Amino acid sequence: MRTKDFAATNKISLANEYHRYNLKSVIFMISKKIAKEKRIILKHADDPNYSNKIGCYLRKGGYKMLEKSLKLKPEEIGEEVLKSGVRGRGGAGFPAGMKWKFLDRKSGKPIYLICNADESEPGTFKDRQIIYKDPHQLIEGMMITAYAIQAKLAFIYIRAEFFEGAKILERAISEAKEKGFCGENILDSDYSCDLVIHRGAGAYICGEETGLIESLEGKRPNPRIKPPYFPAVLGLYQCPTIVNNVETLCNVRHIMKMGGDAYAKLGKPNNTGTRIWCVSGQVVKPGYYEFECGALTLGEMIYDICGGLHPGRSLQAVIPGGSSAKVLRADERFTGKMKDGTEFDWGIEDIPLDFDGPMAAGSMSGSGGIIVMDDTVDMVQAMANINAFYAHESCGQCTPCREGVLWMRKITKRICSGHAREEDADLLLSVANQIEGRTICAFGEAAAWPTQSFVSKFRDDFIAKAKHPSDEKSQLQLI
Amino acid sequence: MKLSENALDLIDEIIPRYPQKRSAALMIIHVVQDELGCVSLEACEWIAQKLGLQPINIQELVTFYPMLREKPWGEKHVRVCRTLPCALKGSYATCKTFERKLGIKEGHVSEDGKYSLEFMECLADCGQGPVVMVGESTYENVQGEDAERFAELLLSDKLNEDQGFCSYEQNLTGE
């Protein structure tokens, strides 16, 4: 815990740590060939001499890319982004350049840009770092994007728990407006685009892009069905709309700086650029780490970068991409063929950290939230905890989801309170299977996947609860 | 319902930011709740009239969004994150400590209206759990004995003094 006394010396110690850590990772690299962090988005985030004010950003070359981009044709920017291969950082991993291509430019209706800063997937805390520590990077990325898609107006939809974050962004926007980076006739060009902050109010479903749009229209955030309501065609006010994640929009700036082709060389084919991985749970050094896609494996992340598990503990399971992603069991083998035909045979520690690796292992990299669980965790309680989250967050629009998530919560909670039955595992699976694929939005899958994977991979734990209801596997209460 | 001049000005400034008035609903609700602590039925009617809507169009938002309130929280509202990454770091124990120290169950307000406690879903700072928010400030790693000390300092109103805890927001570097 940081006390204020500590905080006074915090900046100095942070600076020391900064250098020591760099040195340490170089030694690491030579001895163990572990990849080094490559900070592009978070380059300045933890620099003790850097602040979230515009002066600092300008001194580091800020808004130069906006200036450069405004001299290009909008479609040229789209081409660079397409060439870069950058995939959306919000969870689905859809190529951003492709998303922009789908934009209906012929309708004659105004076009809108929305930044999804709802950051609500449990295990994810990357956008927070950008918003609080380097907000101008996001604004520059947004204004370049707005120009590229010729948006009339842009919004940042920020989760309400980021009270200070919204204030930081408000201030950053007025700083940017004063300097002519945003608003009327940006940098004396013909292009004008205003930027508006919109605060959510604590609903997870607002991270779903069509739910977010409904919320921004002043309604309950009940997601819309696709087709026909693809935002790029029928988005905000039924107008063409692009919704991108905070990290994705920041990447646009760096794509313009490097050029699409050079950016595409970062990472791996189809998994380009860097990603910010957020590691939480039972590791020694949890935190956010930015690496080139595929630069390291899940094992290297846990043991080398995050300092491994606490003494005497062993790995039990990892959720690789936010709580919606399917859980991976520590002793599983993952075999199969990648899209390019190469065969793989991985243990949990061998899974490459990119988009395709966790996907090949039957889960997903989602929003980059890696949740690590050691052997002290009661997996049935962990399941119950996740189910309580989804039961709280279902918008209630589709019956299978609204009813299903409540039953999944009730059943897992009952199991944990000493009233387990042997048939519970199958009952849970049956409920989850009847949600998946039967809802308007992907929340249904997000809620079903944890139950499907926990129950099938840790079935013995569920059965054991029924056989020995009074046995406490863990001191750690999760429900 | 009485709103300050500042709040009224802010509301008038918010509405034209949006191409359609109704979009301003959530932001206006925030302004009202920040000032009055909650959004009463009367407030819903007032906002609806301001935006040319029916009161139900506002009330359905207030009853949907977890952070919108029909009744106020206490003067100092404490949020403890319940979701998995924080729970793995002991947030259930932290919440129990607060319940004991503040003398209220989670989801409730103390009798004198001074404190309230909420065990809520993800606060998006999962790397440094258990995460606790007091009002608009975020505190990290509030765990075990630290949680005890934290609650005591909160009760004696010394949380932000030298012997207290430094929030995530205070830790941001200045220029």
Interface residues (C-beta under 8 A of the other chain):
Chain A: M1 R2 T3 K4 D5 F6 A7 N10 K11 D47 P48 N49 Y50 S51 N52 K53 G55 C56 P110 E119 S120 E121 P122 G123 T124 F125 D127 R128 Y132 K133 L153 R159 A160 E161 F162 F163 E164 D194 V196 H198 R199 G200 A201 G202 A203 Y204 S215 L216 E217 G218 K219 R220 P221 Y237 C278 V279 S280 G281 Q282 P286 G287 Y288 I319 S323 G369 I371 M373 V377 A382 N385 I386 A388 F389 H392 E393 L476 Q477 L478 I479
Chain B: R17 Y18 P19 Q20 R22 S23 A24 A25 L26 M27 I29 H30 L51 N57 E60 L61 F64 Y65 P66 M67 L68 R79 R82 T83 L84 P85 A87 L88 K89 G90 Y92 A93 M120 E121 C122 L123 A124 D125 C126 G127 Q128 G129 M133 E136 S137 T138 E140 N141 V142 Q143 D146 N160 E161 D162 Q163 G164 F165 C166 Y168 E169 Q170 N171 L172 T173 G174 E175
